[in-house]
Amino acid sequence: MLLKIIALRHGQSAANAQGIIQGQGGAWPLTEIGRLQAQHANERLLSFSSSDGREEPYFWRAYSSDLKRAKDTAEIALKSQLLLHESERLRLDERLREFALGVREGRSIHLSWQEAEEEWRNERTGASVADVPVREYSEDVATRTRSFLADLIDEVKSLKRKEAPRILISSHGGCLKTMLEGAIGFPEVGKLQNCSLTEIDVLTHCEEETTIAVHNKDLDCWFRLGPLVNSVDHLPQELLQGNEQSLNTLYGALHLDGDDASAAAEGRIPTFQSFKS
């Protein structure tokens, strides 16, 4: 094995709790539930470390989106020198940000793109097409997360380590889903739960391609889902946002309506034809 990645979705944010689309806008803090979720993730990661048998910290590196909710989750989840050496800082990378969701950011998850556009226009008299905030599509996020993975894999290959290093990635539901499906090539995994853990093994070779092991020509390696996929086993029932039925989907992933940014990015392509040029 070349590398093991553990992907962590951020804990519940204030916007999650209020049903607001976040995207890249606003410094939304974690709720008390979100902080508790991250603490339970920390306990789960420490249990991995205690059963590992290695003397060195469990993670070689830890990366996070630079958005507050993901960064704060990572800092809580990594709170121990058993997980990350004190000399190794949490590395922030913009390529791990959530989708930029343009006019939908800061608005109710129940608004359609058209309704969000209308609200935005009404708030800004005389707005032009040039004023419209940036909106990303799945291909955009797949491209930037693939770039992140390519740089990471190239660096690990250059080290020629005897043992595969472990990496923590703290990011967002839409970004991680698109990395898994769009950048890597796994089948649809659905919506990831707040503070869920997903294991991805990166390998130089694999016997055959399956639904959980895929070869990526662009990155020149294999990716295999580990035992934990969208795992929230470490969270007590009162900290879960899903229901039992939703947890019984492919790989335990969720297909719920909600704040998932990759779902929010879908839909009608805004034309803004009514804007003044």
N, C-alpha and C positions, 0 to 999 in steps of 0.2 A: 504494500500500500504506500502511496506517495504522500497522502495527506488526509487528515480527518477534520471535517468542518462540523461544528455544532452551531446551527442557526437558531437565534432566539428572537421571537417577535416581542416588541416592547409591551410593557404592562398597560393596563387600562389608563387612558388619558382622560382629562376633563372633557375633551371633545368627544371621545368615545362614549362617555357616560351621558352626554347631552344630545347625542345623535347628530353631530356636526361633522361635515367633511373637513379633514385637516389638510391633506396634501403636504405642501412644503411651507405653507403660511402659518404664522403665529407660533409662539413659543409655548405650546400647550403643555402644562405640567402633568405629571402622573397624579391620579387620585390616590386616596389612602388605600383603596383596593389595589390599584396598580403597584404601589410600593410594596404591599404585602405579597402580591404575586411575584415580584422580583426577589423578595427575600426567600420565598419558597423555592424559586429557581436556584438561588445561591445554595440552599441546603441540598438540592438535588445534585448540583455540580460538585459540591464538596463530597457527597457520597460516592461519586465517580472517582474522585481523587483518592479517597481513603482505600478504595478497593483496587487501585491501579498498581500499586507496588513500586512505582518509580519514586526516586528521591527528589527529582526536579518538580517544579510546579506543573499542574495538569495542562495548562495552556502555554504554548510557545508564544503566541501572539493573540491579541484581541482587537477586533475592529468594530467600529460602530458608525452608523449614520451620524452626521453632526447635528441632527435635529434633537431638541431637548428631550423628548420622551424616550427616544432610543438610547441616547447617551446616558441619561439618568438610570434607565433600566440596567444597562451594562455595568455601570459603576456599583450598583447595589448587588447585582448577581455575581460580581467578581470580588466581593469584599473578603479577601483572604489571600495571604501570600502562598497558600497551598494551591491556589488557582492561577495566579499570575505573579511572577517575580516582581518585587518592589522596584526594581530598576527598569521594568518594562511598562511603559505607559499605554493607556487605551488609545488606539490610533483612530482618528476620525477621518472618514472618507465620504465626500459628497456623492460619490457614485452609489452609495448605499441609502441615499435619501428615498423618501416616498415619492410616488408620482407627483409631478406638478399638475394641479387640477384646475388651473385658470379661474374662471368665474365661479366655480363651484366651491372653492375654498372658503371656509368660514360660514357656510350655509347648511341648511338642513339636508340630511341624507335623503329625505323624501322628495326633494325638488328634482325635476328633470333638468337636463341641460338647457332646454328651451326656457323653462321657468327661471333658472339661475341667470341666464343671459338677460331676460327681461328685467329682473331685479337689478342686475348690474347696470343696465342701460338707464333705468329710472334713477339710479343713484348718481349717475355721472352725465349730466346734460351736455350734449355736444361731443361725446366721446367718439373717437375714430377707431378704425381697425388697428392702428398702431398702438392704441392704448390698452388693447385687450391683453390681460395677463397670460403668460405662457401656459400652454397645456401640453402635456406629454401623452404619448400613446404607448402601447405595449412594446412596440419595436424600439422605441427610444430607451425605455428602461432595460429591455433585454440587451441592448447594445452596451450601455454603460456598466451593467453588472457583469456582462461577459468580459469587458475590459478589465474590471477589478479581478475577476477570477484568473484571467490570463496573466496578469502581472504577479499575482500571488503564486500561481503554479510555476511560473518561470523562476521566481526567486527560490522556491523550495527545491526545484530541480538542481539549481546551481549549488545548493548547500551540500548535496550528496550525503544526507544524514542516514545513519543506520536504521533509526526508528522514525516512523512517520510522525511529524509534529501535529499537534492539535491546535485548531484555530476556533475562536469564538467570533461569530458575526451577530451583532445586535442591529436589527433593522425593523422594517415595517411589513405589514401584511401584504400589501400590493407589490412592494419591491421584492420580497422574498418569494412570493408566489411566481412572479414573472422571472426571477432568476432560476427557479427550479424548472419551470415549464418552458420559458422562452429562451433563456441563455444556455441552460444545460440540455433540455429536451425530454424531461420526464413527462408522462401523461398528466392530464389535469389533476391537480392535487386539491383544488378548491380553496376555500378561505381558511387561513391559519388563525388559530385562537390567540388571544392576548397571552403573552408569556409562554407560549408553546415552544417546545424544543424539537428540532429536526436534525437528524444525523445524516451527513453525506460523506461517503468515502470516495476519495479520488485515487484512481488506480492507473498504473501504466498499461495493464492488460487485464482481460477478463475472458472467461471461457465462452460465454454467449450473451447476447443481448436479450434482456427480459423487460418486463414492465418496471422493475426496480433497478435495473442495471442497463445503462445506455452509453453508447460511444459517441463522443462529440468530436467531429473532425476539425472544427475550428480551434478547439483547445487541445487537440491531439492527446486525449486521455479518456478514460472511462469514469463514469460517475455511478455510484450505487447507493441507494437509500439504506440507512442503517435500521436497527430495531426501533428507534424512536422517530416517528414521523408525526408532526403536529401533536406531540405528546403533552398532555396536561395532567398526567398521573400525579405529579408533584403538588398539584393545587387542591386544596380542600374544596368540597362541594360549594361552599358559600362564595368562593372566589371564581367559580366557573361562569362563563357567559353563555355557553351552549347548553343544549339538552341532550339526553341520551340518544334520541333518534338521529340527531345531526352528527353525533360522533361516530355513527356506524356507517360512514361513507368511505369511499376509496382511501386507503392509507389512514383512516381515522380523521380525514380532513373534513372541513365544514363547507356546506353549500348554503349558507344562511344569507338572507338579506341583511344589510348593515352598512358599516363604514368602510368596507374593503375597497381600497383605492383602485385596484385593477378592475373591479366591477364598475366603479364610478367612472373610470376612464372610457368605458364602452358607451355605445349609444350614438346619437345623432352627431355628425360632424357639424360644429357651429359655422354658420355662414356669415353672420353679422352683416347681412345685406342692407339692413336698415340703418347701419352706422354711416355717418358722414365720412367721406374719404378725406 
